Amino acid sequence: MIEFKSDCGHTIRARDEDAGKKVRCSYCGREAEVPASNEDDIDFLFGELDRSEPFPRSKTSSRASKAPFSRRKRREFNPLDIALKLIYAAILITVIFVVTKKVILPYYNEAQDRVARNDGNPYAPPPPPPRRNDRPRRGGLAGLENRGGLYIASFPSVATAYYVDGETLSPGVRVADAKNSKHVQTDVQLTAPEGTYTIEVVLPWNAPSLTRYPGYNDELRRKIENAANESEKDRVVQDYFLPDGASDVFVAESEGQIYIVRRFDGVKTRPDRWTALHALFIPADLGAKQAITRFIPAVTNYTFNEDHVRAELAYYNVPAADRVFVLDALKRIGVMPYITVDPQTGVRRSRLFKIGIEDGMFAAPVLREMPPS
């Protein structure tokens, strides 16, 4: 079979024996000479593929192209392409999540809060910028709330605190006996009005938290019982416990019970900052290591810059063996009394190492100064 094209472009098929003869094109009716043989089958096929059809397709070819089961070229499986698509999808999901969390949700929550604060009015002006104490703290006491007030703590933490406005307290009257005094358990945050307060922190002398100290019954309780007068009793108590800045430490008796009392005068409070008071019932000869390892609970309540505090302890000549225990005490209860020695003069100073409950700053006020030993 010989195939060739007529002048109109239509394909003519002729028998091999018709080579050199003339045949009539069935499409345009013109005569065309049959070539001797197919010139180039490959060129002919490519010519068919490249030619844009100038005439409409036949119904048969149209139906064939629309056949539902016509074969399509299968795409080659490429694992790298799938991996890239998964990576792009993960990046897109991450971007959507971050934008939602950082932008959309805060805006939505702020709008909801504004509606709640303004009785359903979403167009009310935003609240004023936060005050200093409303901003996130970098250190200090965990769980500190509000903008300011009075924080009363003790160790052991089972003590009772009595407080009263110092200006209304009559001379010679105990805070616990004052008519307008209030009492709370220690480790409490109070929103006390601005003023100057007198505070007493009280523990029964036979409290289990005290009798567990080594030698407590002989060194304190029996000496109090055998004291000649009230002044000697007070001196026994003052010598037994570590100093903590209390204005007075004494023994009191009420309804047959004996109490150890630590009194703090002139405690000033303000509504825009915190004032902290720590009453310590810790034996003076206990030492930082024994207090930490045996008695103070291993719970971190204070956060601060530990490297800075270590440097401060070194500055105050705290031996390296004690620094780790003082540091632990500051983390747990926020304060630790310690006797430092001036390297130049030899003067001994009883200091109260403490951590600011608002900001975690370190301070070391002098409680008492003693001559060189």
Buried (B, 14 or more C-beta within 10 A) or exposed (E): EBEBBBEBEBEBEBEEEEEEEEBEBEEEEEEBBBEEEEEEEEEBEEEEEEEEEEEEEEEEEEEEEEEEEEEEEEEEEEEEEEEEEEEEEEEEEEEEEEEEEEEEEEEEEEEEEBBEEEEEEEEEEEEEEEEEBEEEBEBBBEEBEEBBBBBBBBBBBBBBBBBBBBEEBEEEEBBBBBEEBEEEEBBEBBEBEEBEBBBBBBBBBEBEBBEEBEEBBEBBBEBBEEBEEEEEBBBBBBEBBBBBBBEEBBBBEEEEEBBBBBBBBEBEBBEEEBBBBBBBBBBBEBEBBBBBEEBBEEEEBBBBBEEEBBEBBEEBEBEEEBBBBBBBBBBBBBBBBBBBBEEEEEBBBBBBBBBBBBEBBBEBEEBEEEEEE
